[in-house]
Amino acid sequence: MKGAEALRMALEALRVNRLRSALTMFGVVIGVSAVVVLVAIGTGAKEAIEGEIAGLGSNIILVVPGQVGLGAAPTQSRLDLGDVAFVRRVVGDPGKVTVAVNSGESVRVGRNEVFATITGTDENLPNIFERPLRRGRYLSATDVDTRRRVAVLGSEVADKLFGDVDPIGRQATIAGVRFRVVGLYEPVGATFGVARDQEVHIPVTTAQRLVGLSRINGIAVGASGPDEIEPLRQRVLQGLSGRYPGERFSAVTQTQLLGTIGSVLGMLTGVLAAIAGISLLVGGVGVSNIMLVSVRERTREIGLRKALGARGGDVLRQFLIEAVLLTTIGGVLGILLGVGGSLLIEALSPVPAAITWWSIALAFGVSAAVGVFFGVAPARRAAALDPVIALRAE
């Protein structure tokens, strides 16, 4: 029997039993679509986080006290502004080192009030982090040295407090203290779930007085190029370890962040795809069961074909093609459903989804493989039937 003839007969067999074929395909459709959707969500989340990290700036080293990692206990900071000056000497370029002191405070203008993240920093932050201004200016060295009460507002804070009014030069009250607005940021969205448009930047010295602390949360260092990141990181860690014997510090780079997050999300995507693959396994069992039923129903047909000269290989090929057709057609429908579902999820929810060619190819390949794997046993059983016995079957 030629391949084209076997394919035609397999299509005819599926057409005769349309309802049974459709129900058999259903498990494969659900399994393939689930794989496509979950892989798209996992890949989309990974790309979104990588984009957020890249959006912070380039060649950044974040220096914090203690050990940074999954499951690591938080460490109380002992860093202060003297350590910032020390790190600047180690780096050799004072303009490439900035500082952060963070606190959550209420910001009020008249009757309008919003809870915002107050970040105390200095004039070097724009040299390291990409944060464009919409209007006004950023903090200056004089603002830091003289502890001026000036502020740069995130776009969301400004919209809630001032509405359509230009905030530059106007007053805002932060934790009961009046500040003059000197700058307004462009909207940038969120990073790691933190709404950066709800930030207010003030001079670090003013922030320390406002919250009553002399410590800082961390130091950010900007390397001149990718090749300078690791040597600079090692110099900073060695310098701080020598300054504080027995203390542990972490200097985290963007590459390390991307690697850690990428591996975690990659594992999560793999686990989700494996869970979705269970439904493919269930669908494959259904295909095998239906094909066994089909062999039993068509025993006399098989006996007649063998009596007319069909070989065992011809019968095996016919039933195997039927099984593969069931799963591949279900796979194509599942891919279409999965792509449509991924696009719908991305359009109607904040969950990102990125459809990749390899996930579609994998889903299609697995669906075809399921047909081969679960179709072999019924096909071999059909091929092994004795024509005399088959013809006697009722």
N, C-alpha and C positions, 0 to 999 in steps of 0.2 A: 504494500500500500504506500503510495507516495505521500510526502509530507503535506502537500496542498489538499489532497483528498482527505487525509486524517484531520486536518484543520477544519475542513468543511463539515465533516461528520460531527466533530466535537461541537462546532457552533450550532448545528442542527439539534444535537442532544440538549444543549443548554436552552435553546429556544423552545423546545417541546415542554421542558419543565421550568418555565419562566419564574414562577413564584418560588419554587424550591431553590433555584439558582440565586435569585435575588436575596432570599433569606440567608443563604450560605455565604454570600458575598458580604453581608452586613457586618459580620464580625471583623473581616479584613478591612472594610472601609473605616470602621471606628478605630481600629488599631493604627492604621497608617495615618489617618488624620490626627490622631492624638500625638503620634510621634512628631509629625510636622509642626503642629502647634507648639508643643512643649519645647522642642529644639529651637523654634523661632523665638519664643519668649526668653529662653536662656541666653541665646546668642544676642538678642536685642538688649537684654540687661547688661551683658558684658560690654557690648559696644558703647552703651550709654555711659557706663561708669568710666570706661577708658577715655571717652570724650570729655567727661567732667574733669578727670585728672589732667588731661592735656590742656584743658581750658584754664587751669590755674596759672599756667606759665610753662617755661621750659627750664630744664637743668636745675631744679629746686631740691634743696636738702632741708628737711625739717628736723630740728634738734630738740629733743624733749627729754626730761628726766625719766629714769627707769627703763624697763624693757618693754618694747612694743611688740605685740603679737597676740594671736588668738588665745584667750584664756589668761592673759597676763593681768595681774592685779594693778589697779591704778596706783601711781606713785605721787606723793605730795612734792611739788616743785620746791627746790631750794635755789633756783636760778634767780638772779636779780639784774639790775641794769649794769652793775660792775662786770658781770659775766658777758653781757652783750659787748661791752667795750673790749673785753679780753678776746672774744671770738673775732671781733673786727681786726684786732692785731694779728691773730693767727691767719685769718683769710688774706690780709694784706690790702683789701679794698673795702673801706668802711661803707661805701655806697651799696655793697652787695649783701649787707646784713640788716635784717629788720627784726622786730620784736612783736610779741602779742600778749596782751592781758585781756581776758574775756570775762564778761559778766552779763547777766540778764537783768535789764532794768526797764521801768516804765518811762516812756517819752510822751510829753504832753505839750499840746499847743491849744490854748483856750480850752474848749470842752472836748476836743479830740484827743484821744489817748491810745497808744499802741505799746505793746510789750516787744522790745527789740533786743538783739544781741549787741552789746556795747563792746567794741574792740579798741583797746588802747594800743596804739602803734606809733610809728615815727615816719619821717619824711621819705624813708628808703623803700617803703612798701611798693610803690609803683615801679621801682627798678627791678623787682623780683616777680611779683604777681601781675598778671594781665587783668587790669580792672579799669576800663575806660570811664572817664568822667563825661557826664552830659553837659553840665554847666559848672561854672565857678572854678575853684582851685583845690589842690590837695593840701594836707598839713605840711607845714614848713619846719625847719630846724628851730627857728625862733619860737614857734608855737610850743614845741617840746621843751625847750630850755626855760621858757618863762611860764610854763604851765597854763597857757591860755585856754579859756573855755570856748573852744571852737569845735565844730563838728561837720563831718561829711556824711550825708544821709544816703541810705539805699533807696532805690526808686519806690519800693512798696511803702516804706516808712513815710517818704515825702508825700506820696499820693494820699495816704490815710490822714496825715496831719494837716496838709496844706491844700489838698485838692488841686484845683487849677491855678492856684496862686504860686508865683515863683518864690521858692523858699530862700534863695540866696540873700543874705544880709538880715534875715528875720531871726527871731528868737524862738528857741525850743527848750523846754524844761526836761532835764534828764535826772531822775532820782532826786527831784526837788531842787536841782541846781540849774541856773539859766545858762544856755550855750547859744552862741551865734553860729548860724549855718553859713559855711563858706564854700561848700561844694555839694554836688549832686551826682550820684553814680548813674551810669546806664544800667538798665535791667540785664541781669545775667542768669537768672533762674536759680536752681538749687544744685548743690554739690554734696553727694553722699546723704541726700535727704535733708540737708541743712539749707534753709532759704536764705541765700546770700543777699537778696534784695531787702531783707528785714534787718540788715546790719546798720550800725552807726559807728563811724570811726572818729575817735578823739585822740589827742596826744597821750602817749603812754604815761607821762608824768601826771597828767590831770586824772587819768583813769585810776592810777594807784591811789591818789588822794581821795577820789570819789568812792572807791570801794574799801579803802582803809587797809590796803595791802602793799607790801614792798616787793613781793615776789612777782615773777612773770610766768606765763604758761609755757612759752616756748620761743625758739629762735629759728628764723628762716634764713637760709644762705643761698645765694644764687651763684652757680658756677658759670665761668665764661664759656664753656663748651662741654659737650658730652664726655670728652676725654679727661676733663678736669674734675668730674664729679667724684669718682672714687678716691683719688689722691687727696682732694679737699675734705672729703668725708672722714678719711682716716686721720688727717691732721687735726680736725676739730675734735674728734673723739679722744685722741691722745692728749690734746691740750686740756680738755675738761677733766679727763681722768687724772692727769697730773695735778690739776688745781684742786680736785676733790678726791683724794685717795680713798678707795673702797666704795665709792659711789658708782652707780651704773647709769650710763646715758645711751640714748638711741639717736642715730642720725639716719633717717629714713629718706630714701630717694624715690622719685616717681617710678623708676624701673622696678624697684622692690614692691611698691604699692600695686603696680600693674600685674606683676608676677604673682603676688599673693592672691589678689582678688580674682585674677584670671584663672588660677588653678582651682580656687574654691568654686567659682561659678561654672568652670568646666566640669568639675566633679558633680555639681548639682544638676547640670544639664544632662550628663550621662545617666545619673540616677533616674531623672524624670523620664528620659527616653526608654530606659530599661523597664520602668513601671508601665509605660504606655505599651511597650513591646509584649507585655503579658497578654493583652487583648488580642495581639496578633497570633500568639500561641493558641489562645482559645479559638480564634477563627480558623487556624490551621487544623485543629482537632475536629471542628465542625466540617471542614472540607473533606477530611479523611473519612469521617462517618458517612457523609452523604455519598461519597464515591463508592464506599462499600455497599451501601444500599442500592446504588445504581448498578453495580456489578451483579448483585443478586437479582434485581428486576430484569436485567438484560442477559441472563444466563443462556436462554435459548438462542438469542441473537448472536452471542459469542460462539455458541456451538455451530450455528449455521455458517458463520463466516469461516470458521476453522475447517468445516467440512468442504467448503468451496475453495480451500487453498490458502486461506490467510494463515500466516505464521504467528507464533507467540509474540515475536517482536512487534508485529503490526498491531496486535491487540494492546500490548503494553503501551506502545506509542500513542494510540488513540485515547486511552483513559488518562495517560499522563498529560497529554495536551489539554484534555478537558479540565483536569485539576489546575493546571497552570493558568489556563484561561480564566477560571473562576477567580483566582487570587490576583492575577495581573489586572483584570478589569476592575476588581474591587480596589486594587492598589491605585489605579489611575483616578477612580472616583474619590478615594480617600485623600489623594494628593490635592485634587481640586477643592475638596471640602476643607482640608487643612490650610491651604493657602488662603482661601476665602475667610476662614475663621480667624487666621492670624491678622489679616488686614482689618477685619471687623473689630478685633480686640484692640488693635493699635489705634483705630479711629475713634472708638467709643470709650476708651479708658486711658489712664496714664501709663499703663503697662506697655513698655516698648517691645516690638517684635521685629526681628530681622530674618527674612527668609533667605536661606543659603542654598546654593545648587547642590551641595553635597548631602544635605538632609533630604532633599527630594530624591536624589539618585539612590541614597541609602534606603529610603522608604520603599521605592519601587523595586530595588534589588531584593530587599528582604521579603516583599510580598511575593515576588516570583520564586524565591528560594523556598518559601513556605509551601507554595503549590507543588514544587518538585519533591520536597521532603515528605509532605503528608500525602502526596499522590502516588508515591512509589509502591507502598504496600497494597492499596486496592488494585493498581495497574498490574502488579506482579500476580496477584491472585486471579485476575481476569485472564492473564496470559497463560497461567498454569492449568486452566480448566481443560478437562478431557472432552473433546467434541461429542463423543457418544453419550457420555453422562449429561453433558450440557443440553443436548437435544431432547433428552428424556425428562428434563426439568419441567415442572408445571409453572 
